[in-house]
Amino acid sequence: MQGNKTRADHAALMGRMAKTLGVDLDEAELRGDLPPEMRDDMVLACTGCSDPAGCREWLAAHRRAEAAPGYCRNADLLVELRD
């Protein structure tokens, strides 16, 4: 079971990734494109990331981006929510 700190850290990373890709997760929920349980699943997927330190570095180096790094477990869904 993931600790609360780990989930919170990855929720923050996922939120930063979404913002970097131009995705408003709250708006996607309001539109009905992102059910709340799917958002939870995205955070859970993020906790299994193979390179969270690399993700932090990537996010620090990118204010905006068209695509997430290849190792991002939510890359395709984030792009789908944006487009």
BALUMPA-560832 format. One record per residue: x negated, y, z of N, C-alpha, C, CB in turn; residue in three letters. Coordinates in steps of 0.001 Angstrom, whole numbers, plus 500000, padded with zeros to 6 digits. Atoms other than C-alpha are relative to their C-alpha. Glycine has a CB too. Layout:
<r n_u="X" n_v="Y" n_w="Z" ca_u="X" ca_v="Y" ca_w="Z" c_u="X" c_v="Y" c_w="Z" cb_u="X" cb_v="Y" cb_w="Z" tivo="ala"/>
...
! end
This chain:
<r n_u="499165" n_v="498812" n_w="500000" ca_u="500000" ca_v="500000" ca_w="500000" c_u="499126" c_v="501243" c_w="500000" cb_u="500947" cb_v="500003" cb_w="501209" tivo="met"/>
<r n_u="500767" n_v="498772" n_w="500109" ca_u="498730" ca_v="503440" ca_w="499054" c_u="500286" c_v="500901" c_w="501198" cb_u="500323" cb_v="500727" cb_w="498682" tivo="gln"/>
<r n_u="499818" n_v="499055" n_w="498910" ca_u="498162" ca_v="505924" ca_w="501862" c_u="500644" c_v="501281" c_w="499499" cb_u="498667" cb_v="500305" cb_w="500672" tivo="gly"/>
<r n_u="499344" n_v="498738" n_w="500361" ca_u="500054" ca_v="509199" ca_w="501928" c_u="499022" c_v="501002" c_w="499404" cb_u="500674" cb_v="500609" cb_w="501221" tivo="asn"/>
<r n_u="500995" n_v="499064" n_w="500527" ca_u="496850" ca_v="511166" ca_w="501328" c_u="499651" c_v="499642" c_w="498558" cb_u="498729" cb_v="499996" cb_w="500877" tivo="lys"/>
<r n_u="500319" n_v="500441" n_w="501360" ca_u="495992" ca_v="509088" ca_w="498252" c_u="501126" c_v="500382" c_w="499049" cb_u="499757" cb_v="498475" cb_w="499960" tivo="thr"/>
<r n_u="498851" n_v="499643" n_w="500855" ca_u="499504" ca_v="509556" ca_w="496836" c_u="500070" c_v="501506" c_w="499805" cb_u="501326" cb_v="499484" cb_w="500613" tivo="arg"/>
<r n_u="499951" n_v="498541" n_w="500109" ca_u="499408" ca_v="513277" ca_w="497594" c_u="498891" c_v="500517" c_w="499085" cb_u="499883" cb_v="500647" cb_w="501391" tivo="ala"/>
<r n_u="501121" n_v="499589" n_w="500857" ca_u="495976" ca_v="513642" ca_w="495962" c_u="500311" c_v="499727" c_w="498530" cb_u="498706" cb_v="499266" cb_w="500413" tivo="asp"/>
<r n_u="499708" n_v="500352" n_w="501388" ca_u="497134" ca_v="511843" ca_w="492832" c_u="501223" c_v="500745" c_w="499477" cb_u="500214" cb_v="498499" cb_w="499872" tivo="his"/>
<r n_u="498869" n_v="499170" n_w="500432" ca_u="500432" ca_v="513724" ca_w="492733" c_u="499488" c_v="501378" c_w="499581" cb_u="501062" cb_v="500131" cb_w="501137" tivo="ala"/>
<r n_u="500584" n_v="498696" n_w="500351" ca_u="498367" ca_v="516918" ca_w="492710" c_u="499228" c_v="499907" c_w="498685" cb_u="499069" cb_v="500501" cb_w="501129" tivo="ala"/>
<r n_u="500724" n_v="500169" n_w="501262" ca_u="496089" ca_v="515583" ca_w="489959" c_u="500966" c_v="499897" c_w="498830" cb_u="499105" cb_v="498755" cb_w="500054" tivo="leu"/>
<r n_u="499027" n_v="500162" n_w="501072" ca_u="499076" ca_v="514541" ca_w="487882" c_u="500681" c_v="501336" c_w="499676" cb_u="501049" cb_v="498945" cb_w="500388" tivo="met"/>
<r n_u="499399" n_v="498692" n_w="500224" ca_u="500679" ca_v="517943" ca_w="488370" c_u="499071" c_v="500942" c_w="499261" cb_u="500403" cb_v="500615" cb_w="501312" tivo="gly"/>
<r n_u="500978" n_v="499171" n_w="500705" ca_u="497493" ca_v="519685" ca_w="487290" c_u="499836" c_v="499555" c_w="498560" cb_u="498653" cb_v="499957" cb_w="500712" tivo="arg"/>
<r n_u="500124" n_v="500516" n_w="501368" ca_u="497214" ca_v="517409" ca_w="484252" c_u="501199" c_v="500448" c_w="499178" cb_u="499884" cb_v="498449" cb_w="499995" tivo="met"/>
<r n_u="498793" n_v="499573" n_w="500707" ca_u="500809" ca_v="518163" ca_w="483291" c_u="499903" c_v="501479" c_w="499635" cb_u="501258" cb_v="499740" cb_w="500862" tivo="ala"/>
<r n_u="500113" n_v="498557" n_w="500255" ca_u="500212" ca_v="521908" ca_w="483625" c_u="498968" c_v="500285" c_w="498909" cb_u="499618" cb_v="500747" cb_w="501294" tivo="lys"/>
<r n_u="501055" n_v="499823" n_w="501003" ca_u="497005" ca_v="521669" ca_w="481577" c_u="500506" c_v="499649" c_w="498604" cb_u="498779" cb_v="499136" cb_w="500349" tivo="thr"/>
<r n_u="499448" n_v="500414" n_w="501289" ca_u="498960" ca_v="519918" ca_w="478829" c_u="501244" c_v="500805" c_w="499608" cb_u="500342" cb_v="498520" cb_w="500039" tivo="leu"/>
<r n_u="498847" n_v="499165" n_w="500314" ca_u="501755" ca_v="522486" ca_w="478962" c_u="501328" c_v="499346" c_w="500309" cb_u="499968" cb_v="500377" cb_w="498569" tivo="gly"/>
<r n_u="498783" n_v="500712" n_w="499623" ca_u="504304" ca_v="520191" ca_w="480618" c_u="500498" c_v="500531" c_w="501337" cb_u="499752" cb_v="498469" cb_w="500075" tivo="val"/>
<r n_u="499362" n_v="499585" n_w="498756" ca_u="506704" ca_v="521524" ca_w="483246" c_u="500829" c_v="498816" c_w="500497" cb_u="500891" cb_v="501293" cb_w="499797" tivo="asp"/>
<r n_u="499331" n_v="501207" n_w="499508" ca_u="507656" ca_v="518400" ca_w="485202" c_u="501339" c_v="500303" c_w="500652" cb_u="499110" cb_v="499282" cb_w="500987" tivo="leu"/>
<r n_u="498720" n_v="499626" n_w="499381" ca_u="510369" ca_v="520195" ca_w="487180" c_u="501059" c_v="500263" c_w="498935" cb_u="499828" cb_v="501247" cb_w="500894" tivo="asp"/>
<r n_u="499072" n_v="499721" n_w="501099" ca_u="511973" ca_v="521442" ca_w="483973" c_u="500417" c_v="498704" c_w="499303" cb_u="499357" cb_v="500969" cb_w="498984" tivo="glu"/>
<r n_u="499681" n_v="501288" n_w="500630" ca_u="511754" ca_v="517961" ca_w="482459" c_u="501007" c_v="499226" c_w="500839" cb_u="498723" cb_v="499161" cb_w="499801" tivo="ala"/>
<r n_u="499019" n_v="500648" n_w="499121" ca_u="513617" ca_v="516620" ca_w="485502" c_u="501373" c_v="500659" c_w="499845" cb_u="499536" cb_v="500069" cb_w="501478" tivo="glu"/>
<r n_u="498729" n_v="499281" n_w="500133" ca_u="516290" ca_v="519317" ca_w="485204" c_u="500684" c_v="499695" c_w="498671" cb_u="499771" cb_v="501505" cb_w="500129" tivo="leu"/>
<r n_u="499439" n_v="500336" n_w="501310" ca_u="516757" ca_v="518510" ca_w="481500" c_u="500489" c_v="498562" c_w="499942" cb_u="498967" cb_v="500232" cb_w="498913" tivo="arg"/>
<r n_u="499640" n_v="501409" n_w="500006" ca_u="517169" ca_v="514841" ca_w="482390" c_u="499021" c_v="499142" c_w="499219" cb_u="501372" cb_v="499831" cb_w="499434" tivo="gly"/>
<r n_u="501014" n_v="500750" n_w="500752" ca_u="514076" ca_v="513829" ca_w="480407" c_u="499071" c_v="499202" c_w="500913" cb_u="499178" cb_v="500950" cb_w="499144" tivo="asp"/>
<r n_u="500894" n_v="500648" n_w="499049" ca_u="512240" ca_v="512728" ca_w="483556" c_u="500785" c_v="499669" c_w="501272" cb_u="498771" cb_v="500909" cb_w="500322" tivo="leu"/>
<r n_u="499294" n_v="500392" n_w="498783" ca_u="514278" ca_v="510810" ca_w="486114" c_u="499035" c_v="500026" c_w="501197" cb_u="500630" cb_v="498585" cb_w="499835" tivo="pro"/>
<r n_u="500888" n_v="499913" n_w="498829" ca_u="512912" ca_v="511289" ca_w="489671" c_u="499200" c_v="498718" c_w="500252" cb_u="500816" cb_v="500328" cb_w="501232" tivo="pro"/>
<r n_u="500735" n_v="501242" n_w="499764" ca_u="511995" ca_v="507602" ca_w="489937" c_u="498866" c_v="499821" c_w="498996" cb_u="500948" cb_v="498805" cb_w="499931" tivo="glu"/>
<r n_u="501070" n_v="500087" n_w="500986" ca_u="509929" ca_v="507889" ca_w="486741" c_u="498820" c_v="500873" c_w="500437" cb_u="500510" cb_v="500430" cb_w="498601" tivo="met"/>
<r n_u="501069" n_v="499126" n_w="499495" ca_u="507989" ca_v="510773" ca_w="488262" c_u="499229" c_v="499274" c_w="501102" cb_u="500584" cb_v="501348" cb_w="500535" tivo="arg"/>
<r n_u="500667" n_v="500794" n_w="498960" ca_u="507260" ca_v="508562" ca_w="491273" c_u="499131" c_v="498912" c_w="499371" cb_u="501039" cb_v="499365" cb_w="500950" tivo="asp"/>
<r n_u="500774" n_v="501032" n_w="500703" ca_u="506125" ca_v="505808" ca_w="488887" c_u="498732" c_v="500589" c_w="499380" cb_u="500860" cb_v="499335" cb_w="498908" tivo="asp"/>
<r n_u="501167" n_v="499342" n_w="500581" ca_u="503785" ca_v="508285" ca_w="487202" c_u="498932" c_v="500239" c_w="501067" cb_u="500404" cb_v="501334" cb_w="499340" tivo="met"/>
<r n_u="500957" n_v="499798" n_w="498909" ca_u="502176" ca_v="509140" ca_w="490547" c_u="499367" c_v="498668" c_w="500373" cb_u="500689" cb_v="500640" cb_w="501235" tivo="val"/>
<r n_u="500525" n_v="501321" n_w="499677" ca_u="501821" ca_v="505440" ca_w="491331" c_u="498990" c_v="499546" c_w="498939" cb_u="501149" cb_v="498979" cb_w="500119" tivo="leu"/>
<r n_u="500944" n_v="500349" n_w="501069" ca_u="500183" ca_v="504861" ca_w="487932" c_u="498699" c_v="500784" c_w="500166" cb_u="500623" cb_v="500281" cb_w="498607" tivo="ala"/>
<r n_u="501178" n_v="499149" n_w="499811" ca_u="497817" ca_v="507746" ca_w="488649" c_u="499113" c_v="499475" c_w="501125" cb_u="500427" cb_v="501441" cb_w="500299" tivo="cys"/>
<r n_u="500818" n_v="500533" n_w="498903" ca_u="496701" ca_v="506112" ca_w="491905" c_u="499106" c_v="498858" c_w="499536" cb_u="500892" cb_v="499522" cb_w="501142" tivo="thr"/>
<r n_u="500827" n_v="501070" n_w="500555" ca_u="495306" ca_v="503282" ca_w="489754" c_u="498979" c_v="500494" c_w="498996" cb_u="500867" cb_v="498971" cb_w="499354" tivo="gly"/>
<r n_u="500941" n_v="499400" n_w="500956" ca_u="493150" ca_v="505665" ca_w="487722" c_u="498602" c_v="499422" c_w="500181" cb_u="499963" cb_v="501530" cb_w="500164" tivo="cys"/>
<r n_u="501354" n_v="500550" n_w="499960" ca_u="489732" ca_v="504295" ca_w="486826" c_u="498943" c_v="501068" c_w="500274" cb_u="499689" cb_v="499302" cb_w="498694" tivo="ser"/>
<r n_u="501006" n_v="498944" n_w="499838" ca_u="488041" ca_v="507707" ca_w="487166" c_u="500604" c_v="501291" c_w="500560" cb_u="499324" cb_v="500287" cb_w="498660" tivo="asp"/>
<r n_u="499423" n_v="498772" n_w="499462" ca_u="489730" ca_v="510215" ca_w="489505" c_u="498984" c_v="501139" c_w="500129" cb_u="500613" cb_v="499720" cb_w="501347" tivo="pro"/>
<r n_u="501018" n_v="498942" n_w="499920" ca_u="486448" ca_v="512091" ca_w="489994" c_u="499799" c_v="500631" c_w="498622" cb_u="498653" cb_v="499433" cb_w="500539" tivo="ala"/>
<r n_u="500111" n_v="499481" n_w="501361" ca_u="486102" ca_v="512402" ca_w="486222" c_u="501208" c_v="500829" c_w="499624" cb_u="499827" cb_v="498862" cb_w="499012" tivo="gly"/>
<r n_u="498784" n_v="499235" n_w="500263" ca_u="489696" ca_v="513602" ca_w="486059" c_u="499894" c_v="501396" c_w="500619" cb_u="501239" cb_v="499256" cb_w="500553" tivo="cys"/>
<r n_u="500171" n_v="498689" n_w="499343" ca_u="488950" ca_v="516354" ca_w="488575" c_u="499036" c_v="500886" c_w="499199" cb_u="499473" cb_v="499818" cb_w="501454" tivo="arg"/>
<r n_u="500977" n_v="499246" n_w="500798" ca_u="485913" ca_v="517389" ca_w="486511" c_u="500619" c_v="500457" c_w="498687" cb_u="498746" cb_v="499147" cb_w="499725" tivo="glu"/>
<r n_u="499369" n_v="499667" n_w="501269" ca_u="487910" ca_v="517292" ca_w="483279" c_u="500990" c_v="501145" c_w="500202" cb_u="500710" cb_v="498762" cb_w="499398" tivo="trp"/>
<r n_u="499021" n_v="498943" n_w="499723" ca_u="490673" ca_v="519405" ca_w="484795" c_u="499306" c_v="501329" c_w="500299" cb_u="500899" cb_v="499601" cb_w="501182" tivo="leu"/>
<r n_u="500745" n_v="498772" n_w="499696" ca_u="488125" ca_v="521920" ca_w="486107" c_u="499441" c_v="500639" c_w="498731" cb_u="498858" cb_v="499702" cb_w="500983" tivo="ala"/>
<r n_u="500596" n_v="499502" n_w="501246" ca_u="486684" ca_v="522247" ca_w="482589" c_u="501038" c_v="500399" c_w="498950" cb_u="499086" cb_v="498949" cb_w="499421" tivo="ala"/>
<r n_u="498957" n_v="499733" n_w="500993" ca_u="490035" ca_v="522592" ca_w="480776" c_u="501148" c_v="500797" c_w="500622" cb_u="500529" cb_v="498679" cb_w="499405" tivo="his"/>
<r n_u="498851" n_v="499203" n_w="499556" ca_u="492507" ca_v="525373" ca_w="481344" c_u="501259" c_v="499547" c_w="499258" cb_u="499744" cb_v="501520" cb_w="499764" tivo="arg"/>
<r n_u="498925" n_v="500514" n_w="500857" ca_u="494701" ca_v="524124" ca_w="478472" c_u="499403" c_v="498917" c_w="499106" cb_u="500660" cb_v="501150" cb_w="499141" tivo="arg"/>
<r n_u="500452" n_v="501069" n_w="500893" ca_u="494480" ca_v="521002" ca_w="476332" c_u="501202" c_v="499421" c_w="499271" cb_u="499245" cb_v="498889" cb_w="500788" tivo="ala"/>
<r n_u="498951" n_v="500660" n_w="500788" ca_u="496481" ca_v="519197" ca_w="473661" c_u="500218" c_v="498564" c_w="500433" cb_u="499652" cb_v="500038" cb_w="498524" tivo="glu"/>
<r n_u="499911" n_v="501404" n_w="499603" ca_u="495742" ca_v="515729" ca_w="475030" c_u="499187" c_v="499777" c_w="501263" cb_u="499509" cb_v="499069" cb_w="498867" tivo="ala"/>
<r n_u="500715" n_v="500386" n_w="498786" ca_u="494647" ca_v="514147" ca_w="478285" c_u="498829" c_v="499101" c_w="499626" cb_u="500947" cb_v="499283" cb_w="501003" tivo="ala"/>
<r n_u="501091" n_v="500936" n_w="500278" ca_u="491451" ca_v="512120" ca_w="478550" c_u="500551" c_v="498594" c_w="499770" cb_u="498981" cb_v="499993" cb_w="501161" tivo="pro"/>
<r n_u="499546" n_v="501333" n_w="500370" ca_u="491731" ca_v="508581" ca_w="477209" c_u="500324" c_v="499083" c_w="501160" cb_u="498983" cb_v="499363" cb_w="499171" tivo="gly"/>
<r n_u="499754" n_v="500870" n_w="498854" ca_u="491678" ca_v="507010" ca_w="480650" c_u="501243" c_v="500385" c_w="500790" cb_u="498810" cb_v="500015" cb_w="500910" tivo="tyr"/>
<r n_u="498812" n_v="499546" n_w="499261" ca_u="494746" ca_v="508962" ca_w="481844" c_u="501157" c_v="499029" c_w="499767" cb_u="500406" cb_v="501442" cb_w="499569" tivo="cys"/>
<r n_u="498925" n_v="500989" n_w="500086" ca_u="497486" ca_v="506454" ca_w="482597" c_u="501347" c_v="500623" c_w="499644" cb_u="500119" cb_v="499257" cb_w="501310" tivo="arg"/>
<r n_u="498748" n_v="499315" n_w="500321" ca_u="500170" ca_v="509079" ca_w="481964" c_u="499898" c_v="500852" c_w="498735" cb_u="500421" cb_v="500869" cb_w="501165" tivo="asn"/>
<r n_u="500253" n_v="499145" n_w="501158" ca_u="498729" ca_v="510650" ca_w="478817" c_u="501148" c_v="499986" c_w="498995" cb_u="498725" cb_v="499571" cb_w="499315" tivo="ala"/>
<r n_u="498965" n_v="500088" n_w="501035" ca_u="501332" ca_v="509373" ca_w="476358" c_u="501326" c_v="500588" c_w="500482" cb_u="500202" cb_v="498542" cb_w="499575" tivo="asp"/>
<r n_u="498734" n_v="499493" n_w="499467" ca_u="504301" ca_v="510166" ca_w="478594" c_u="499956" c_v="501516" c_w="500151" cb_u="500316" cb_v="499343" cb_w="501351" tivo="leu"/>
<r n_u="500110" n_v="498544" n_w="499853" ca_u="503040" ca_v="513665" ca_w="479337" c_u="500142" c_v="500704" c_w="498650" cb_u="498654" cb_v="500372" cb_w="500649" tivo="leu"/>
<r n_u="499884" n_v="499407" n_w="501345" ca_u="502645" ca_v="514425" ca_w="475627" c_u="501450" c_v="499871" c_w="499500" cb_u="499009" cb_v="499304" cb_w="498998" tivo="val"/>
<r n_u="498594" n_v="500198" n_w="500408" ca_u="506109" ca_v="512974" ca_w="474968" c_u="500911" c_v="501004" c_w="500698" cb_u="500464" cb_v="498556" cb_w="500318" tivo="glu"/>
<r n_u="499177" n_v="499032" n_w="499269" ca_u="507624" ca_v="515190" ca_w="477670" c_u="499782" c_v="501423" c_w="499480" cb_u="499687" cb_v="499937" cb_w="501503" tivo="leu"/>
<r n_u="500306" n_v="498661" n_w="500527" ca_u="505906" ca_v="518240" ca_w="476169" c_u="500652" c_v="500192" c_w="498633" cb_u="498466" cb_v="500213" cb_w="499898" tivo="arg"/>
<r n_u="499528" n_v="499876" n_w="501372" ca_u="506962" ca_v="517544" ca_w="472588" c_u="501446" c_v="499629" c_w="499915" cb_u="499184" cb_v="499140" cb_w="499061" tivo="asp"/>
! end
